[in-house]
């Protein structure tokens, strides 16, 4: 019986989940940046806006509050702290994804297939064994051997 073709590790459920988490964290960072810009506008940190020749004295005024400078600085510092934490978590996720792909590429044969299907594709033992073409018990032995000899299942 010929060995089954290994699916692309990038298509695995675990890696897609990591990619989604990275995307969400990057979106959060963009939101933090927008918040900082808004605080800067509200506190006048961007300097005076351009002068216009339109007379707005007859129009009703919008209820718009300005932030004072010390409060604005404190808010910006807090947001930047949150942003830095999100950036670090994003870097950790990227490192984890890279380690998982490298681990899959270093393995060969049945061990590689077991790792890809069980860890990256998050298949059950029965599904993975059926896909690879081995018995569930044989898959369990390979998994046990890999857990004893390597750290792969802890990545």
N, C-alpha and C positions, 0 to 999 in steps of 0.2 A: 504494500500500500504506500502510495506516495505521500510525502509530508504536505499538509495543507499550507496554502499560501498565507503568510502572515499579513494581517491587515495593518494599515498605516497607524502607528502609535498616536499620531496627531489627531486621529479621529476618535480616540478613546473618550469615554464619558468623563473620566477624571480630569483629563487635560482640557476638555471643553468647559468643565466646571471652573477650573483654574483660570482659563481665558475669560470667562464671564466675570469672575471675581476681580480680575485685573481691570477689565473694562469698567465695572461699576466703581472701583476705587479711583480710576482716572477721571470719571465723571464727577465724583465727589470733590476731587482736587480742583477741577474746573469751577465747580460751584463755590468753593472756598475763595478762589481767585476773584470771582464775580462779587462776592460779599466784600472782599477787601476793597475793590474798586468803588463799590457803593458807599462804603464807610468813608473812603477818601473824598468822594464827591460831597457827601453830607457834612463833612467837617471842614471843607475848604482846603484840604491838603494839596489839591491839584492847582491851586492858585485861582485868581479871579477869572470868571468866564468873560468871553468877549463882550464888548459893549454893543448895544443895538440902538437903532434910532426909533424903534417902535415904542409908543407910549402905552404902558400897561396900567396906568393909574385908574382908568375907568372900568377895568375888568375886575370881576370878583377874584379874590386871592385864594389860592389853594392852601389848604392846611398842610404845611410842610415844615418839619422840625429839623433843625440842624444839630449835629452832634458836637459837643465841645471837644477840644483837642486832646486833653488827657484821657478822656473816655475812649476816644477814637483810637489812640495809641494802644490802650489796654486791649480793646477789642481786636485790633489787628494782630497784636502779639499772641493772643489766645487762638485766633484762627490760623495763624502761621504755625503754631504748635500742633494743631490738629492736622494741618496740611502735611507737615513733616512726618507725623506718625503714619498717615495714609501712604506717603511716598515710600516709607520704610517697609510697610506691609506689602506694597506693590513689588518692591525689589525682592522681598522674601518669596512671594509667589512666583516670580520669574525664575529665581534660583531653583525653587522646588521643581518647577516644570522642566527646567534644563536637566536637573539631576535624574528625573524620571526617564526622560528620553535617552540620556546617556546610559543609564542602567539597562534599558531595553536593548540598546545597540551593542552593549558589551556581552550580553548573554548570547548563547547559541542554541540551536535545536529546540528540544522540548522545553527546556527551562525558559527560553525566550518566549515561546508561545504561551506557557503557563503565566509568566509575568505579565505579558501584554493583555491576555484575555482576563485574568483574574484581577489585576491591579488597575491597568489603564482602562479596560473596557467594563470593569466592575461586573463581570459575569459570575454567576454562581458556579460552584464546583461542577455540578452536573452539566450546565450549559457549556462551560469551558472544555470539559472532558469530551463531550459530544462533538464539539467543533474541532478539537485537535485530533480526535479519533483514537482516544485512549480511554481506559476505564477510570471511573471516579476514584477508585482506590489507588491506581497508579498515579493519578494527578495529585492525590493527597500525599503520597510518598515523595514526589518531586517537590511539592510545596514545603514539606517538613524538612527535607534535605537543604533546600534553599534558605529556609529560616534559620537553620542551625549553622550553616556555613557563611551566610552573608547577612547584610543589614537591609537588603532590598525591600522587604515588606514594611520597613520602618520609615521609608522615605516619605 
